[in-house]
Amino acid sequence: MFSGLKYSWQKISTGAEERFTVENMAYTQMFIDYLNAKDPFKLKFFDECGLKLPFHGKQLYGHASVGERCIELLHYHSSHNITVNLLAGLHGVEYMNTVPGASDTMEFLRFFGEEGSAANIETARPALEVGDIVVMDNCATHHFASGEALQEWFNERNNELVYTTTYSPNFNPAEFGI
């Protein structure tokens, strides 16, 4: 270490080496420039996340002999997985749903089918309007047959589908819980 400089002890963050290739850095800059040229109110970000709800309904108090701790023995309780799908823009959450269990191709396409007839609760405008640009990450269920079907549906509705750059989750605001 160089003397005279102040250093702090920090956790080392890791990233995929491919993220920093010349090609990916150039594509990332093109991605940023492209979205920067668009009307920010037309940008909608889609993402999903899986979660497990903690066991609820557990008693907080119980009976025990005076001077003894109150202990409840429980078997391990595993709750079901839930997938939260989210479409968000500058107006906040435009549309969201939950899916019991893990999401798959059909649930992914079903989300956009439902979203197509949904309205934003606050603005009463359609969640996805003509000319909107949907930005989503590179999850496998967003590509291949489902991505092609979604792209065809978006083309009919005059919407655009844009994928974030490789290894760049920080380009999707839904990751930050907007």
Helices and strands as residue ranges (DSSP letters): G 17-20, H 22-36, G 40-42, E 43-52, E 81-89, E 92-100, H 105-115, E 133-136, G 140-142, H 144-156, E 160-163, G 169-171, G 173-176
